[in-house]
Amino acid sequence: MRSFIILIWILALGAVTPAAAQGWTEDRGELGTEADELALGQDVQRNVGPPAGAPRTGAELMASLTRVALGIRCPSCLSHSINDSPSENARNMKRQTRAMLAAGYDEQQVRDYFQSAYGEFVLMMPKAEGFNLIVFATPVALVLLGLGAVGWTLKRKRSDEAVAGVGWSEDEADKKADDLDPWLQKVREELKRDG
C-alpha cells in the first residue's frame, strides 16, 4: 500500500511540474508586441530627440536592456532596479526601456528619458556633479582625515617618547638630560663661535 501511495505521489508531481514550470517561465509583462515597440509616443522624441543609433534586436537588445534596467531605480520599490523589482510600475518601465532600445535609442537617451520623467532620483548611480559631489567626496575626505589623525597621533607619540626617553622613567629622563647638559652647552658655544 505504501509503495502505491508513493507511485501516485510521483505521478501527481510529474503531472503538476510541467504546469508549474509553464508558470515560472511566463513573461512578467516586460516583453511587448512589435506594435507596442513602435508606439513609443510623442513624449519620447520631445524629451530625448530622435533615436541616436540603429534599432536593436535579439541578444544585443536583451544585453542592452539588462544593462540599462539595472541602472534605473523602481519608483515604487526604491531599493530595487526596474530589472529586479516585481512591481507593475517597474514592468511598465522595463517594457518602455525595451521599446526605446528596439527603436534605436541609445542607453544614455533611455536614462535621460526616465530622468526627465522622475528626476535624478531614478538613477541608481547619481551623476558626480553639483550637489552630488558631496556623496562622492565625503568618503574620500573621511579617509584622508582619518589618515591625518593617525599620522598626527604617531608623530606626537614619537616626540613624547623622544622627550621622555624610550622606556625611561621621569627620574631617569631628568638624569639623562642633566648628563647631556654639558655636551649641549659645548655644542652651543661652538655654534656661536662658527657663526
C-alpha positions as CSV (number, residue, x, y, z in Angstrom):
1,M,0.0,0.0,0.0
2,R,2.8,2.4,0.9
3,S,4.6,1.9,-2.5
4,F,1.3,2.5,-4.2
5,I,0.9,5.9,-2.5
6,I,4.4,6.8,-3.4
7,L,3.8,5.9,-7.0
8,I,0.6,8.0,-7.1
9,W,2.5,10.9,-5.5
10,I,5.3,10.7,-8.1
11,L,2.8,10.6,-10.9
12,A,0.9,13.6,-9.5
13,L,4.2,15.5,-9.2
14,G,5.0,14.6,-12.7
15,A,1.7,15.9,-13.9
16,V,1.9,19.2,-11.9
17,T,5.5,20.0,-12.6
18,P,5.1,20.9,-16.3
19,A,2.2,23.2,-15.4
20,A,4.2,24.8,-12.6
21,A,7.2,25.2,-14.9
22,Q,5.0,26.9,-17.5
23,G,4.0,29.5,-14.9
24,W,7.6,30.1,-13.8
25,T,8.8,30.8,-17.4
26,E,5.9,33.1,-18.3
27,D,6.7,36.6,-19.3
28,R,6.1,39.1,-16.5
29,G,4.8,41.6,-18.9
30,E,8.1,43.3,-19.9
31,L,8.1,42.0,-23.4
32,G,5.7,43.9,-25.6
33,T,4.5,43.2,-29.1
34,E,6.0,44.8,-32.1
35,A,3.1,47.3,-32.2
36,D,4.0,48.3,-28.6
37,E,7.6,48.9,-29.6
38,L,6.6,51.1,-32.5
39,A,4.1,53.1,-30.4
40,L,6.5,55.0,-28.2
41,G,4.6,58.2,-28.1
42,Q,5.5,61.7,-28.8
43,D,6.8,62.4,-25.4
44,V,9.9,60.2,-26.1
45,Q,11.0,62.3,-29.0
46,R,10.1,65.5,-27.3
47,N,12.2,64.7,-24.2
48,V,15.3,63.0,-25.8
49,G,15.1,63.7,-29.5
50,P,15.2,61.2,-32.4
51,P,17.0,57.8,-32.0
52,A,20.8,58.1,-31.9
53,G,21.6,54.6,-33.0
54,A,20.4,51.7,-35.0
55,P,17.4,49.5,-33.9
56,R,18.5,46.5,-31.8
57,T,17.2,43.0,-31.8
58,G,17.9,39.6,-30.3
59,A,20.8,39.2,-27.9
60,E,22.1,42.7,-28.4
61,L,18.7,44.1,-27.4
62,M,18.5,41.9,-24.3
63,A,22.0,42.8,-23.2
64,S,21.3,46.5,-23.6
65,L,18.0,46.1,-21.8
66,T,19.6,44.4,-18.8
67,R,22.4,47.0,-18.6
68,V,20.0,49.9,-18.7
69,A,17.4,48.3,-16.4
70,L,20.0,47.6,-13.7
71,G,20.8,51.4,-13.6
72,I,17.3,52.7,-13.3
73,R,15.6,52.7,-9.9
74,C,12.0,51.5,-9.4
75,P,10.0,54.5,-8.1
76,S,7.7,52.1,-6.2
77,C,10.3,49.8,-4.5
78,L,13.1,52.4,-4.1
79,S,15.8,49.9,-3.3
80,H,15.4,47.8,-6.4
81,S,16.2,48.5,-10.0
82,I,13.5,48.0,-12.6
83,N,15.3,44.8,-13.6
84,D,14.8,43.3,-10.2
85,S,11.6,44.8,-9.0
86,P,8.3,42.8,-9.2
87,S,6.1,45.9,-9.2
88,E,3.8,46.8,-12.1
89,N,5.4,50.2,-12.4
90,A,8.8,48.5,-12.9
91,R,7.4,46.1,-15.5
92,N,6.0,49.1,-17.4
93,M,9.2,51.0,-17.2
94,K,11.2,47.9,-18.4
95,R,8.7,47.5,-21.3
96,Q,9.3,51.1,-22.2
97,T,13.0,50.7,-22.0
98,R,12.9,47.7,-24.3
99,A,10.7,49.5,-26.8
100,M,13.1,52.5,-26.8
101,L,16.2,50.3,-27.3
102,A,14.5,48.3,-30.0
103,A,13.6,51.6,-31.8
104,G,17.2,52.7,-31.9
105,Y,17.5,55.0,-28.8
106,D,20.9,54.6,-27.2
107,E,21.3,53.7,-23.5
108,Q,22.0,57.3,-22.4
109,Q,18.9,58.5,-24.2
110,V,16.8,56.0,-22.2
111,R,18.3,57.1,-18.9
112,D,17.7,60.7,-19.9
113,Y,14.1,60.0,-20.7
114,F,13.4,58.4,-17.3
115,Q,15.4,61.1,-15.6
116,S,13.2,63.8,-17.3
117,A,10.1,62.0,-16.1
118,Y,11.1,61.1,-12.5
119,G,14.1,63.3,-11.7
120,E,17.7,62.3,-10.9
121,F,16.4,60.1,-8.1
122,V,15.5,57.4,-10.7
123,L,19.2,56.7,-11.4
124,M,20.7,54.0,-9.3
125,M,24.1,55.8,-9.6
126,P,23.8,59.6,-9.5
127,K,26.0,61.7,-11.7
128,A,29.1,63.1,-10.0
129,E,28.4,66.8,-10.4
130,G,26.9,69.6,-8.4
131,F,25.5,68.8,-5.0
132,N,26.0,65.0,-5.7
133,L,29.8,65.6,-5.4
134,I,29.3,65.6,-1.6
135,V,28.2,61.9,-1.9
136,F,31.4,61.0,-3.7
137,A,33.8,63.3,-1.9
138,T,32.7,62.6,1.7
139,P,34.2,59.1,1.9
140,V,37.5,60.3,0.4
141,A,37.6,63.2,2.8
142,L,36.9,61.0,5.8
143,V,39.6,58.5,4.8
144,L,42.1,61.4,4.4
145,L,41.0,62.9,7.7
146,G,41.5,59.5,9.4
147,L,44.9,59.0,7.9
148,G,45.9,62.5,9.1
149,A,44.7,61.8,12.6
150,V,46.7,58.6,12.7
151,G,49.8,60.3,11.4
152,W,49.4,63.1,13.9
153,T,49.0,60.6,16.8
154,L,52.1,58.6,15.7
155,K,54.2,61.8,15.4
156,R,53.1,63.0,18.8
157,K,53.8,59.6,20.4
158,R,57.3,59.6,18.9
159,S,58.1,63.1,20.1
160,D,56.8,62.2,23.6
161,E,59.0,59.1,23.6
162,A,62.0,61.1,22.5
163,V,61.5,63.7,25.3
164,A,60.8,61.1,28.0
165,G,63.3,58.6,26.6
166,V,62.1,55.2,25.4
167,G,61.4,53.1,28.5
168,W,62.9,55.6,30.9
169,S,61.0,56.9,33.9
170,E,60.7,60.6,34.5
171,D,63.6,60.5,37.0
172,E,65.8,58.6,34.6
173,A,64.9,61.1,31.8
174,D,65.8,64.0,34.0
175,K,69.1,62.4,34.9
176,K,69.9,61.8,31.2
177,A,69.0,65.4,30.4
178,D,71.4,66.6,33.2
179,D,74.1,64.3,31.9
180,L,73.7,65.8,28.4
181,D,73.7,69.5,29.6
182,P,77.5,69.9,29.4
183,W,77.6,68.5,26.0
184,L,74.7,70.6,24.8
185,Q,76.5,73.7,26.2
186,K,79.7,72.8,24.3
187,V,77.7,72.4,21.0
188,R,76.0,75.8,21.6
189,E,79.4,77.5,22.2
190,E,80.9,76.0,19.0
191,L,77.9,77.1,17.0
192,K,78.2,80.7,18.3
193,R,81.9,80.7,17.6
194,D,81.5,79.4,14.0
195,G,78.8,82.0,13.4
